[in-house]
Amino acid sequence: MGGGHKQSEPGQTPQDRPDLVSRMYRAKLRHLKDLLIKQKYFGEVVAYVHVTEFQKRGLSHDHILLIMKKGRKLTSPDDYDKYISAEIPNKDKYPVLHNLVIKHMPHGPCGALN
């Protein structure tokens, strides 16, 4: 691997290239924060805080708290349902999104069931 080489080699896994995983993760996080805060996806944000946590396998995830401008806060279950879903997307209606969720999101049982 040369000094300027910035892509993975055939057969490498993300664990083999933490430098690339880290750069991509930071780029995606910057894009998400831009969408939420600067582009006001959910409305005007007056304050926010986020923390990055690392899992046992070394993969990171973030928790982001947005404090919205008065009048833009979600106040009812129907408000939340407009933006948040805990369901796997319909395979026929959203095939690409369905495949992405199936590939990246589900995991086995947590806690004592694991």
VENKA-V76313 format. One record per residue. N is the residue number from 1. RES is the residue in one letter. SS is DSSP state (2 for helix, 1 for strand, 0 for the rest). OMEGA is omega in whole degrees, -180 to 180 (NA if undefined). Layout:
BEGIN
N,RES,SS,OMEGA  N,RES,SS,OMEGA
END
This chain:
BEGIN
1,M,0,-180  2,G,0,-177  3,G,0,-177  4,G,0,-176  5,H,0,-173  6,K,0,177  7,Q,0,-178  8,S,0,178  9,E,0,177  10,P,0,179  11,G,0,179  12,Q,0,175  13,T,0,177  14,P,2,179  15,Q,2,179  16,D,2,-176  17,R,0,-180  18,P,2,178  19,D,2,179  20,L,2,180  21,V,2,-180  22,S,2,-180  23,R,2,180  24,M,2,-180  25,Y,2,179  26,R,2,179  27,A,2,179  28,K,2,179  29,L,2,177  30,R,2,179  31,H,2,179  32,L,2,179  33,K,2,176  34,D,2,180  35,L,2,-177  36,L,2,-171  37,I,2,-177  38,K,2,-179  39,Q,0,174  40,K,0,-177  41,Y,0,179  42,F,0,-175  43,G,0,-175  44,E,0,179  45,V,1,179  46,V,1,177  47,A,1,176  48,Y,1,174  49,V,1,175  50,H,1,178  51,V,1,177  52,T,1,176  53,E,1,180  54,F,1,179  55,Q,0,-179  56,K,0,-179  57,R,0,178  58,G,0,179  59,L,0,-177  60,S,1,171  61,H,1,-177  62,D,1,169  63,H,1,-178  64,I,1,176  65,L,1,177  66,L,1,174  67,I,1,-171  68,M,1,175  69,K,0,180  70,K,0,-179  71,G,0,-180  72,R,0,-177  73,K,0,175  74,L,0,-173  75,T,0,-178  76,S,0,177  77,P,2,179  78,D,2,176  79,D,2,-179  80,Y,2,-178  81,D,2,177  82,K,2,-172  83,Y,2,-170  84,I,0,177  85,S,0,176  86,A,0,-179  87,E,0,173  88,I,0,-178  89,P,0,179  90,N,0,-176  91,K,0,-179  92,D,0,-176  93,K,0,-178  94,Y,0,-173  95,P,2,-179  96,V,2,179  97,L,2,177  98,H,2,-179  99,N,2,178  100,L,2,180  101,V,2,180  102,I,2,-178  103,K,2,-169  104,H,2,-169  105,M,0,-173  106,P,0,175  107,H,0,-179  108,G,0,-180  109,P,0,179  110,C,0,174  111,G,2,-175  112,A,2,-180  113,L,2,-176  114,N,0,NA
END
